[in-house]
Amino acid sequence: MMRALILGGTSDANMLADAAARAEFDAVYSYGGRTRAPANQPLPTRTGGFGGASGLADYIRREGITHVVDATHPFAAEMSRNAVAACAATRTPLIALERAPWAKAAADTWIEVADITSAVAALPDDRARVFLAIGRQHIAAFSTKPQHAYTLRFVDPPDGPLLFPDVDVIVSRGPFTLAGELKMMRSRGIGWIVARNSGGTGARAKIDAARELGLPVVMLARPELPDRPRTESVAEVMQWLGHRACLGA
């Protein structure tokens, strides 16, 4: 019998969970645990890390997992690498549900960088109002440029004081609209944006707003990941799982 593990935390993973539940597939949805109040799922869920690749392999064996879908965020590189290693160790079929990255348009002003250190260096030395749209785990690096006024947006309120003398925190959950992003950027006088090339539609509005306002975007490239089967389509993942289930794999 097929039993799937969905490594989730994205809107794509949520759509897959809905489809799997409607099809009455035996599946478990796993959250990484960074969000305090994750969205409810129609599938059984687990929260937290596995303890590296070896811990994930142990979970796969213990829980009778026959197939793994990596539907994590494109920047959750460690989890994706662990999934590849664990599935290789247990000979478990793996597929990635991975949205395509955004492509730079002619009207975009992007400064493309490879890592957080380069993103910090790309910001100007003169004071600017910067929207950091990069997730809370990476913001500490920007404390080396304390002259800027930073706007941060989190799903959950911060646990404690932040490392910036001038900071504005927005607590909100996407997806976001172009009109909303334009209003936010104009009202706060945003002059620069730092973003990860996450792809998809749920977070794209800030990129479209930056283009409309003529703002520079420091764009973090995706991390390199091991080769593995991948698709951008929930329907294709469902076909993959359904075919495996029919084979009794």
HELIX and SHEET records of a PDB file:
HELIX    1   1 SER A   11  ARG A   22  1                                  12    
HELIX    2   2 GLY A   52  ARG A   62  1                                  11    
HELIX    3   3 ALA A   77  THR A   90  1                                  14    
HELIX    4   4 ILE A  116  ALA A  122  1                                   7    
HELIX    5   5 ARG A  136  THR A  144  5                                   9    
HELIX    6   6 LEU A  178  ARG A  188  1                                  11    
HELIX    7   7 ALA A  205  LEU A  213  1                                   9    
HELIX    8   8 VAL A  234  LEU A  247  1                                  14    
SHEET    1   A 6 THR A  45  THR A  47  0                                        
SHEET    2   A 6 ALA A  27  TYR A  31  1                                        
SHEET    3   A 6 ALA A   4  LEU A   7  1                                        
SHEET    4   A 6 HIS A  67  ASP A  70  1                                        
SHEET    5   A 6 LEU A  94  LEU A  97  1                                        
SHEET    6   A 6 ARG A 230  THR A 231  1                                        
SHEET    1   B 6 THR A 109  VAL A 113  0                                        
SHEET    2   B 6 PRO A 216  LEU A 220  1                                        
SHEET    3   B 6 TRP A 192  ARG A 196  1                                        
SHEET    4   B 6 ARG A 129  ALA A 133  1                                        
SHEET    5   B 6 ALA A 149  PHE A 154  1                                        
SHEET    6   B 6 VAL A 167  VAL A 171  1                                        
END                                                                             
